[in-house]
């Protein structure tokens, strides 16, 4: 029975401008430099144990050139853009891993300005090597290979296309929306792979945690609008597992009367700013996915929190 081991990260919030006035206002959570260094070392050190690294969105703090160029430089040493944060040095790049790095954009990656206007598309240019599905916003990855895949990770970007889709009275940009066209692409891609590879199991990866307002202490400001359409589609296509992030808190829960399991990753790089232990403390998640005959039999998860004293991720 094959088991695939993946490292699930989320919400890195990479930024080139830690000292800028709008970050000082505390409107955005941003990455910690020590954590970024340890993350890149960990991915490299564990390269023989892992089959893939998954990052479920909010890779950059905003979708502006200054943040995206810093973000891509942490991924790839061959990035064309200059690293605008000259004081930050990382010994390893994520690419040194040498195996699939699977990503999906989040709402922050699509912010066109510091005022969090949704609808940006610069992310697609900077991260073309990892995210190259254009307007379809759905991308599939086959593991361990394309010839004899055991697992398809199909990613869909439900970031708001326009400010007009925000449903809160305050116009908060933390929401996502299950767009009907993107959802249909996701369904079509799932059926296409299923028809080609009978032995292949499925996981969907999105940024926004479905029904997060029902499972976390966060309100509609961060909701995935029309999440029920996604859950119904997952049940219709027999997809039982969805990976996500966005909440900065980790949780495994179910939707669709227990028929769809949601694996929500916490932030892997943002410190919540309190000295006390906090459920928003950074974590990384090792997930062992056991597959048999085209079905996921079990997903075993190990959450590894950031130890503020040891400055490392430590199993507690
Ligand atoms: Fe987010």
Boltz pocket constraint, residues with backbone or C-beta under 6 A from the ligand:
constraints:
  - pocket:
      binder: B
      contacts: [[A, 58], [A, 106], [A, 107], [A, 108], [A, 174], [A, 207], [A, 246], [A, 247]]
      max_distance: 6.0
